[in-house]
Amino acid sequence: MSAFFFIMSTETVKAYLKERGLENIYIEFPSSSATVALAAEQLGCETDRIAKSLAIKLKSGRLLVVVVSGDSKLDNSKFKKLF
């Protein structure tokens, strides 16, 4: 099975959402939201209300994206045993 990767620019994402009537779900912050704490601060909410994504490379070489609550932690040793 071959893998492919693509990068979508901000404008491409906005156009994609607009075509589907979803332009209101795109939020662009005036300053960094690189961490859960920064995103929660920007939105004025608690960290458990933020979804964070973790990109992980599996032993097989495949990539996995995990989406968890902002206040959740991933136990790397347990994860490595499972995958």
HELIX and SHEET records of a PDB file:
HELIX    1   1 THR A   10  GLU A   19  1                                  10    
HELIX    2   2 GLU A   23  ILE A   25  5                                   3    
HELIX    3   3 VAL A   36  LEU A   43  1                                   8    
HELIX    4   4 THR A   47  ARG A   49  5                                   3    
HELIX    5   5 ASN A   76  LEU A   82  1                                   7    
SHEET    1   A 2 ALA A  51  LYS A  57  0                                        
SHEET    2   A 2 LEU A  63  SER A  69 -1                                        
END                                                                             
